[in-house]
Amino acid sequence: MSAMSLLLNVLWIVFGGLEMAIGWLFAAVIMAITIIGLPWARAALTIALYTLLPFGHTVVERPTGPGAGPLGFLGNLIWLVLAGWWLALGHIVVALFFAITIIGLPFAWAHLKLAGLALWPVGKDVVSR
């Protein structure tokens, strides 16, 4: 991780990234408790870590494997109804607060990317840049 990514990640955690990562973790725990929600719990845990340290990482589509194809589409649809909309809403609200200042724009952009990811997370992988 570069020095700039490290600095941005530390600032991110201090100014709201930790709270949103906890929201993702909470969603993962709720999904894991239901047993049926284990595939969504895995996706939510992956994105909770990405939400905690977004700078220096990116999200890519997984072309094959778990979450790809028609089952992944169905999984994302169920996720959207159960948890995706409120996580996306949280990211959008936080992004609006960060967008007020010029210094907060990189954080607002990161929250908007995470809001899109919150709506459709199954079949995605987080990779280092």
C-alpha positions, 0 to 999 in steps of 0.5 A: 500500500502506498503512503498516499493510500495509507494516509487516505485510509486512515482519514477515511476510518476517522471520518466515517469509514469505520461506521459504514464498515460496521454497517456492512459487518452487521448485515453480514452477521444478520445474513449468517444467522439465517443460514440461508443467507451465507452466500450474502454474508460472504459478499458482505464480509468482503465488502466490509473489509473493502469499506474499511480500507477502500483506497488502494483497492478496487472491485472487479466482476467475478466472471465465473464461480460463486455469484456469477450467472443466473444464481448471482442475479437472483442473489443480488435481487434478494440482497437488494430487497433485504439489505442493499437499499439501506446500505446504499442509502447510508453511503449516499447520505455520508457522501452528501456530507463529504461533498460539501467541502473540496477536501471531502470530495475523494471520500464522497466519491468513494462512498458513491462507489460503495453505494453502487456496490451495496445494491449489487455485491454478489459476484464481485471481488476486491483486488489491490491496485 
